[in-house]
Amino acid sequence: MKKGLGRGLDSLLKVYDDEVDVKKEDKPSQNVTQFEMRHGDVQKIRMDKIYPNPNQPRKNFDKDSLNELAESIRIHGLIQPIIVNKMPDGYMIIAGERRFKAAKIAGLDEIDAIVKNYNEKQVAEISIIENLQREDLNPVELAKGIKRLMEEFGLTQEKVAERLSMSRPSVTNTVRILTLYPEVLELVEKGKISFGHAKILVVVTDYASQLALAKKVAKDKLTVRDLEREVEAVLGKSKKKKIAQMASSELQEFINNLQRKLGTKVSLIGNDKKGRIYIDYYSQDDLDRIYDIMFR
């Protein structure tokens, strides 16, 4: 599922470097040192001048893994430089905190680093991107990270896909699993059911059915294809149940009028006594249009 994520951080850094290039053209008086720093020349920086990003999403680092990396650094040196942002009080790590910690364990006094000059928003976004590139992320962590990129930085799914070097459908499918019920999401986080299973379970909106299917996958080790057949059977039963609970002609007329007024698909599940009304929208503009009709 995460195939292709390796180019995401590099692509993002290039985006910001291109922005800096434009600024540099506007200010030709900048000296060579600033130019080199912004274009990523590797520098030797004292370890005591560098500090982690306090807002880095990743907080925990496996001690055994750090010690193994530290031993590798002692023998072979640091193969890949870290990336830091120039700050008034030193250099803040943008990417490579794990390498920095291992280098400290290895006893290095200085470390190879690429110095950047990014603003606070850019640093925050890069930190999330780097976190999403970790191989040990589970599907729920990845989905939450993508959702955060969209909500906090106003990125569309297309932009997120570009940043992470993912396909648009992959981004959509990943975020959709967050609509699963909490108990089912917990099973995904624990690795009891796979991302492939989670994608299929999304279409089962009934709480009891979704949870029962998820538990069956975990217990009986169902394949994705097995789950597809189970879901088809459940949805078939749900359809018959809906037919048995058909609304009165008056309620159905109300739904038809609402659909005409809003100019979009409106559906009903339930009957005169109890149920739900669903209003479909297909874009942010479409949602804004519906809101204006209903509340302004």
N, C-alpha and C positions, 0 to 999 in steps of 0.2 A: 504493500500500500504506500510505503514511503519512498518508493523508487523515484529517483530524480531530485530528491531534496538536497543532495550534496551541492548543487550549484546555487541554491537559494541565497546564502549569505554573500557569496562572491558577487552575485548579480545585484544584490541590494547595495553593497558597498560601491559598486560601479555606478549605480544610479546616483548616489550621493556625491561621488567623486566628479561625475559629470556636472552636477549642480555647482560644485566648487569651481570647475573649469570655467563655467559661465561667469561666475563672480570674478574670477581672476582676470578674464578678458576685460571686465568693466573697470578693473583697478590694475593697470599695467605697472604701477610703481611698486608692487609687492616684490620683496627680495627673493633670491634664489632659495634660501633656506625654507621659507614658507611654501614655496612652490614644491620643493622636494618632499616636505612633510605631508602635503596634501595629496601627493601622488604615490605615497606608500613606500618610500625608500626605507630599508631596514636600518634601525639605529640600535646602539647599545645603550640601555638605560639602567641605572642603578635600581636594584630591587626595592630599596627603602623609599624610592620616589613614586612607586606604583601602588595603587590600592584598588580593591574590587569595586564594582558598581553596586551600591547598596540596594538598587532596585532590580538586580539580576533575578529573573524568575527562578533560576536553579539555585537552591540553597544547600543541598546535601551532595556530598562527594564520597564515593566508596573509598575507604581507607586503604584496602588491599590494592585496589586499582591505582590509587595515587602513588603508593610505594613502588609498584611495578613500573609505573611511568618514571618515577624519580630515578630508579636504578638504570633504566634505559637512557635517561638524560646524562647520568654520570658516565656511562660507557660511550654513547654515541653523540652526546650533545643535544641541544634543542633543534630538531629538524624543521619545525614550522614556527615562525615568530608569532607572538601574540599581537593583538591589535589594541591600541590604547587611544584615548582621547586626551588632548592637551587641556589641562585645567589650571586655574590660578595656583593651586596648592600641590601640583604634581601631575600624575598621569593616571586616569581612571580606565580600568580594563573594559573594553567593548566586547572582545571575543578572546577566549583562551584562558579563562580563570583556572581551569583544571591544570593546564600546562604551567601556569604561574605558581600554583600551589605546589606542584611536583618539583619545580625548579628550586623553590625554597627548601623543600625537604632534601634535595640533592646538594644543597649548600652553595648555590650560585650567588654571587654578589651582584651580578648584572645579567640582563636578559635581552635577547633580540626582540625588537618590537617595531611595528609599523605605526607611526603616529598620524592620527587624523584630527580634523577640526570640525566636528559635527555638533549640531545643537541638541538640546535636551530631548526633543521629540524624536529626532533621528536615532539617538543613542538608545532610547527606550524601545523603538521599533526593532532595531538591530538585535537587541538583547533577546527579544521574544523570538525573532527569526532563528537566532543561534540555538535557543532552547528547543525549538521545534525540530531542529536537525539531529537531535540526539537519537541514537539507534534504540535506546531502551524506553522510549516513550510508548505508552499504550495508546490505543485509538481514542480513548476519552480525553487524555491529556492533550493529544494533538488537536482534537476537535475544539476543546476549550481555548487553546492557544490561537487557533484560527479565528474563532468567534471574537476573541479579545482584539485581534488585529482589525477586524471589521468594525467593532463597536467603539474602540478607543481611538483609532486612527482614521476612521471613516473610509476604509478601503472596501471596494466592491469585491465580489467573489473573483472577478476577472483579475483585479490587481493583486489579490492574495495569491491566486494561481501563478501569476507572473513572478511575484516575489519568491515563492517557494519552489518554482519550476515544477509545479503540478498541473494537471489538466483541470479545466473548469469543472467537469463532472466529478472528479475526485474530491475537489474542495466541497462541492455541494453535498455529495454523499457522506463525507466525513462530518460536516456540521449537522446534518440531519439526524445522526445517531443521538444527539443531545436531546431529541424529543422523546427518547425512550424513558420509561418510568425509572425512578432512582434505583430500585432494587435490581432492575435489569442492567442499568449502567454499571452498577457495582460488580456484577458478574463479568462484564466486559473488562473493567479495570483489573480484575483479578486474573484475567486470562482464561476464565471458565468457558466463555464463548468468544468466538473470533469476530473480527470486523465484518467478515462476510456474512456471518449469522446476524450481526447487529443490523446490517443494511436491510435484510429481509424482514426482521421483526418490526422495523419502523412502520410498515404498512398495517400492522395489527394495532388498532387504536384502543381496543378494549383492554382495560388494565388486567383483569383476571386471566384472559387468554394470552396476553403478551408475557406475563410472568410465568404462567404454566409452561408455555413453549420454551422460554429461556431456561427454566429449570430442567426441562426434559432434554434440551441440548447438552447441558452440563452433566447431567446424570448418565444419559445413554450414549454420549459422544456422537450425536447425530452429525452427519455431514451437511454441508450447505444444501445439497440437493435433497436430502431427507427433509430438512427443515422447509424447503420450498413446498414440498408435497403436503406437509403438515399445515402450513399456512393456507394453502389453497383450500384444504378441507375446512379449516376454521372460518375462512372468509365466506365460503359457500353457506355454512350454517348461519352466519351473521346476516347474510342477504335474505335468507328465508325468514329469519326473525324480524327483520325490518319490514318485510312484506306483511307479516302477521300483525304488525303494530302500525299499520297505515293510518295516517292522520285523516281527520274529517275533511269534507270538501271545503268547509269554511277556512280551516287552517291551511290547507293546500293553496287556496286562493290568496291567502295572506302572503304565503311564500312567493307565489307568482307575481303579486304586486310589488313585493320588496325587490325581486329580481329585476323587474322592469325599471323601477325607480333608481336602483344602484347601477344598472347597466353591467352586471356581472352575474356569474353563477351563484345561486343561493340554494343550499340543500338543507334538508331536515331529517333528523333521526329522532324517532319517538312518536308520540301521539298527543292528543289534546291535553292529557294530564301531565306529561313529563317528556322532556326531550332536549335536543340541542339544535341550534341553527348555525350553519356554517356559511360564511361569506368568502368567496374566493377572490384573491387579488394576484396580479402577475408581475408587479414591479413596484418600486418605491413610489413612482408617479401615480400608479393605479391606486395604491393605498392612500396617498394624499387626496386623490380625487374622491374616493369613497368617504374619507373623513370629512371633507368639505360638504358633501351632500348630507351627511348625517348630523353634523354638529355646528355648521356655520350658516 
